[in-house]
Amino acid sequence: MAGTGRKWLVGCGSGCAAVLLLGIVVSVGGGFLMMRPFNRAAESQRELADAHGMREDFSPGPEAFRRERIQAFLAVRSELMPHCETFARLTARFEAVEQLDQGQQDVSAGEAVKTVLPVIGSVFGIAGNIGRYVEARNRALLAQDMGLGEYLWYYVIVYNSWLGHEPNQDFDDGDADGAYATGERRAIAALLANHAGALRAAGRAAEAEVWATEAEVVMDAQTGVPFGLGGLPAAETAALEPWRDKLEALYCAATSAFELGAVRKKGLSFHSD
């Protein structure tokens, strides 16, 4: 029986329904297992906060792109790249289902099921994979004596303001939300203001004014990215240019939606802010 992606569930009959029902039962039973990675992520988050404070506490200082700290950021990114492949595969699977849903392919019910089944299995593992990623990030940060605020600073300035990658690309459908959320913007604004204060204290008033202005407007900016995508000022661009190839090689679009979040446990639930 031939049909487009919009009709695949109707066309595949009771066999598909049985598979979906089994998946639901498995997901309920696996809920407790999926909590384990988030428990570990929340624990490592507490350790990170105890060592370095909240994201907003970090001050980049007047020399914001020191060689040893860029190297520390690169080390963290290197530790996280093995996880990128997992989420890249997930992205590809969702994109295949999206093509079916939009009727871009005319396939049989059997072929549709072959496309969708891997996604069903992946969905049940998403939470656990995110939890493992966040824990790996936190452990890598602790190993490099880097807090989440410093990581946020380098990530946003390097990958968004300088290299022009869109923030918060959503791995479930391949489309980019294209903007940071309110909590992330508050943290970004705080770091910009901290940097401006450090520049001002160092007697660099003109530079401080540039960063202070960005701190004021970033909450209302279209993307929440300082200076806009790819708009980093020339002086900072020159400081980062020698690191371009290494930094670009360690970027992962598929994980960008949860790179900067702080995971916290409240009762039996988990929250990211």
C-alpha positions in Angstrom: 0.0 0.0 0.0 1.6 3.3 -1.1 1.1 6.5 0.7 2.8 9.7 1.8 4.2 10.5 5.2 1.0 12.2 6.3 -0.9 8.9 5.9 1.7 6.4 7.1 0.2 5.8 10.5 -3.3 5.1 9.1 -1.9 2.8 6.4 0.4 0.7 8.5 -2.4 -0.9 10.6 -2.4 -2.7 13.9 1.2 -3.7 13.6 2.4 -0.1 13.9 -0.1 0.5 16.7 1.3 -2.5 18.7 4.8 -1.1 18.2 3.8 2.3 19.4 1.9 0.9 22.4 4.9 -1.2 23.4 7.1 1.9 23.1 4.8 3.8 25.5 4.9 1.0 28.1 8.7 0.8 27.8 8.9 4.6 28.2 7.0 4.5 31.4 9.2 1.8 32.8 12.3 3.5 31.6 11.3 6.8 33.2 13.2 6.0 36.3 16.2 4.9 34.3 16.2 8.3 32.5 16.2 10.1 35.8 19.6 8.8 36.6 21.6 10.9 34.1 19.7 14.0 35.3 20.4 13.2 38.9 24.1 13.0 38.0 23.8 16.2 36.0 22.2 18.0 38.9 24.9 16.8 41.3 27.7 18.0 39.0 25.8 21.3 38.6 25.9 21.8 42.4 29.6 21.1 42.4 30.2 23.6 39.6 28.1 26.2 41.4 30.0 25.6 44.7 33.3 26.1 42.9 32.5 29.0 40.6 29.2 30.5 41.6 26.3 31.3 39.3 26.7 32.1 35.6 26.1 35.8 36.3 29.0 35.9 38.8 31.7 35.5 36.2 33.7 38.6 35.2 35.6 38.3 31.9 38.1 40.9 33.1 39.6 43.6 30.9 41.6 41.0 28.9 38.7 38.8 28.0 40.4 36.4 25.6 43.5 35.1 27.3 45.4 32.3 25.6 45.2 29.9 28.5 41.5 30.3 28.9 40.8 29.8 25.2 42.8 26.6 25.5 40.7 25.6 28.5 37.5 26.2 26.5 38.9 24.1 23.6 39.6 21.3 26.0 36.0 21.4 27.2 34.7 21.4 23.7 37.0 18.4 22.8 35.5 16.4 25.7 32.0 17.1 24.4 32.4 16.3 20.7 31.9 12.5 21.0 28.4 13.3 22.2 27.8 15.5 19.1 27.5 12.4 16.8 24.7 11.0 18.9 22.6 14.1 18.5 23.6 14.6 14.9 22.1 11.1 14.2 19.0 12.1 16.1 18.7 15.2 14.0 19.0 13.2 10.8 16.2 10.8 11.9 13.8 13.6 12.8 14.5 15.3 9.4 13.6 12.1 7.6 10.3 11.8 9.5 9.6 15.5 8.8 10.0 14.9 5.1 7.4 12.1 5.3 5.1 14.4 7.3 5.3 17.1 4.7 4.5 14.6 2.0 7.9 15.1 0.3 8.3 11.3 -0.2 5.8 8.8 -1.6 6.6 5.6 0.2 4.9 2.4 1.2 3.7 1.8 4.8 6.6 -0.6 5.4 9.1 1.9 4.2 7.5 4.6 6.4 7.7 2.3 9.5 11.4 1.7 8.8 11.9 5.5 8.8 9.8 6.1 11.9 10.8 3.2 14.2 14.4 4.5 14.8 12.9 7.9 15.8 10.6 6.2 18.3 13.5 4.5 19.9 15.5 7.7 19.9 12.7 9.8 21.5 12.8 7.5 24.6 16.5 8.1 25.0 16.5 11.9 24.4 16.2 12.8 28.1 18.9 10.5 29.1 21.3 11.7 26.4 20.7 15.3 27.4 21.4 14.5 31.0 24.6 12.7 30.1 25.7 15.6 27.9 25.1 18.1 30.7 27.0 16.0 33.2 29.9 15.6 30.7 29.9 19.4 30.2 30.0 20.0 33.9 32.7 17.5 34.6 34.8 18.9 31.8 34.4 22.4 33.2 35.4 21.3 36.6 38.5 19.6 35.2 39.5 22.9 33.5 38.7 25.1 36.5 36.0 26.9 34.4 32.6 27.9 35.6 29.4 27.9 33.6 29.6 31.7 33.3 33.0 31.6 31.7 31.9 28.8 29.4 28.8 30.8 28.4 31.0 33.8 27.7 33.3 32.0 25.3 30.5 30.0 23.7 28.3 33.0 22.9 31.1 35.4 21.9 32.9 32.8 19.8 30.2 30.8 18.1 27.4 33.4 17.9 28.9 36.9 17.9 32.1 36.0 16.0 31.5 32.9 13.8 27.8 33.7 13.3 26.2 30.4 14.3 22.5 30.8 15.3 21.7 30.0 18.9 19.4 27.3 20.1 19.2 25.2 17.0 16.5 22.6 17.8 17.6 19.0 17.1 14.1 17.7 16.9 13.2 19.2 13.5 16.4 20.7 12.1 15.0 24.3 12.3 16.8 27.0 14.3 14.8 28.9 16.9 17.4 31.6 16.2 17.3 33.3 19.6 18.3 32.9 23.2 15.6 32.6 25.9 15.0 35.2 28.6 17.1 33.4 31.3 20.0 33.0 28.9 19.8 36.7 27.8 19.9 37.8 31.5 23.1 35.8 32.0 24.6 37.2 28.8 23.7 40.8 29.8 25.3 40.3 33.2 28.6 39.1 31.7 28.6 42.0 29.2 28.1 44.4 32.1 30.8 42.7 34.2 33.2 43.0 31.3 32.3 46.7 30.8 33.0 47.3 34.5 36.4 45.6 34.3 37.3 47.8 31.3 36.2 50.9 33.1 38.2 50.0 36.1 41.2 49.5 33.9 40.9 53.0 32.5 39.5 51.9 29.1 36.3 54.0 29.2 35.7 54.0 25.4 35.8 50.2 25.2 33.7 49.9 28.3 31.0 52.0 26.8 30.7 49.7 23.8 30.2 46.6 26.0 27.9 48.5 28.4 25.6 49.4 25.5 25.4 45.8 24.4 24.5 44.8 27.9 21.6 47.2 27.8 20.2 46.2 24.4 20.8 42.4 24.4 17.5 41.7 26.2 15.6 43.2 23.3 17.8 42.2 20.4 16.3 39.8 17.9 18.6 36.9 18.7 19.9 37.9 22.1 23.5 37.7 20.6 25.8 40.5 21.5 26.6 42.6 18.4 24.4 40.4 16.3 25.4 37.2 14.5 28.9 37.6 13.2 29.1 41.2 14.3 32.0 41.0 16.9 34.1 44.2 16.9 37.4 44.1 15.0 39.7 44.2 18.0 38.1 41.1 19.6 37.9 39.4 16.2 41.7 39.9 15.7 42.4 38.4 19.1 40.4 35.2 18.3 41.4 34.8 14.7 44.5 32.6 15.4 42.1 30.1 17.0 39.5 30.1 14.2 40.1 26.6 12.8 40.2 24.8 16.1 37.2 26.6 17.5 35.1 26.0 14.3 36.0 22.3 14.3 34.6 21.9 17.8 31.2 23.5 17.1 28.1 21.2 17.2 24.8 22.6 16.0 22.9 19.5 17.2 23.7 20.3 20.9 23.3 24.1 20.8 19.9 24.1 22.4 21.2 22.9 25.7 24.8 24.0 25.8 24.3 26.8 28.4 21.6 25.6 30.7 22.0 25.0 34.4 20.1 21.8 35.5 18.5 21.8 38.9 16.4 19.2 40.7 13.2 20.4 42.4 11.4 17.5 44.2 11.0 14.8 41.6 11.4 17.1 38.6 14.3 18.7 36.8 14.5 22.3 35.6 16.9 24.1 33.2 17.5 27.8 33.4 
